[in-house]
Amino acid sequence: MESNRYWIGVASRDHVLNAVQGGFAQLCHGKQEPLKRMNTGDWIIYYSPKVKFKDSARYQKFTAIGRVIDDVIFQFESGNNFFPFRRNIDYISCKEIPI
């Protein structure tokens, strides 16, 4: 019997909030391989080194936690001919906390 694993995703806070609102995880600039290593029931915690993707100000907080809810990996058209891979995540309410 395989036990659940725990993953750390790194993304700016604005990108994490988009993921939480959309109920998905996207890793390594939309690559499929990291998502394929995850299993239903695994947990993901997001760390945000900064608030906004194009901002340089440090934030350095854990910003979200959720659980992988199925085995579906899908591509999403996010504009500018960019089609990142994503996984469905059930995020739970949490308090952002400094590293």
C-alpha positions in Angstrom: 0.0 0.0 0.0 1.4 3.3 -1.1 1.3 6.2 1.4 0.5 9.8 0.5 3.3 12.1 -0.4 3.7 15.8 0.2 4.8 18.3 -2.4 6.0 21.9 -2.3 5.1 24.2 -5.2 6.8 27.5 -5.6 4.9 30.4 -7.2 4.2 34.0 -6.6 1.2 34.7 -4.4 -0.9 36.1 -7.2 -0.4 32.9 -9.2 -1.2 30.8 -6.1 -4.4 32.7 -5.5 -5.4 32.0 -9.1 -4.8 28.3 -8.6 -6.8 28.2 -5.3 -9.7 30.1 -7.0 -9.6 27.7 -10.0 -9.0 24.5 -7.9 -5.8 23.4 -9.7 -2.1 23.0 -9.3 0.4 24.0 -12.0 4.1 23.4 -11.5 7.4 24.2 -13.2 5.9 26.7 -15.6 3.2 24.3 -16.7 5.2 21.2 -17.3 3.4 17.8 -17.2 6.1 15.7 -15.6 5.9 17.0 -12.0 2.1 16.5 -12.0 2.4 12.9 -13.3 4.4 12.0 -10.1 1.5 13.1 -7.9 -1.2 10.7 -6.8 -4.8 11.1 -5.7 -4.6 11.9 -1.9 -1.2 13.5 -2.1 -0.9 17.0 -0.5 0.6 20.2 -2.0 1.8 23.2 -0.1 2.6 26.4 -2.0 5.5 28.7 -1.0 5.5 32.2 -2.4 8.8 34.0 -2.6 7.1 37.2 -3.8 3.7 38.7 -4.0 3.5 39.2 -7.8 5.2 37.3 -10.6 6.9 40.4 -12.1 7.7 42.0 -8.7 11.0 41.8 -7.0 9.8 42.5 -3.4 10.2 39.5 -1.1 7.2 37.8 0.5 8.6 34.4 1.7 5.4 32.8 3.0 3.6 29.5 2.7 0.4 30.6 0.9 -1.9 27.6 0.2 -2.4 23.9 1.0 -4.6 21.4 -0.8 -5.1 17.7 -1.7 -5.0 16.1 -5.1 -8.5 14.9 -5.8 -8.2 12.7 -8.9 -5.8 11.3 -11.5 -6.7 13.9 -14.2 -4.0 16.0 -15.8 -5.2 18.5 -18.3 -4.0 21.3 -20.5 -5.5 24.8 -20.2 -5.3 27.7 -22.7 -4.1 30.6 -20.6 -3.4 33.0 -23.5 -0.5 34.0 -25.6 -0.4 30.5 -27.1 0.5 29.1 -23.6 -1.1 25.7 -22.7 0.2 24.7 -19.3 -0.7 21.3 -17.7 -2.7 21.3 -14.5 -4.2 19.0 -11.8 -7.4 19.2 -9.8 -6.8 20.2 -6.2 -9.1 20.6 -3.2 -7.7 23.5 -1.3 -8.4 24.0 2.4 -8.7 27.2 4.2 -5.4 28.2 5.8 -3.5 31.2 7.2 -0.5 32.4 5.3 2.7 31.9 7.4 6.2 33.2 7.0 8.9 30.6 6.2 
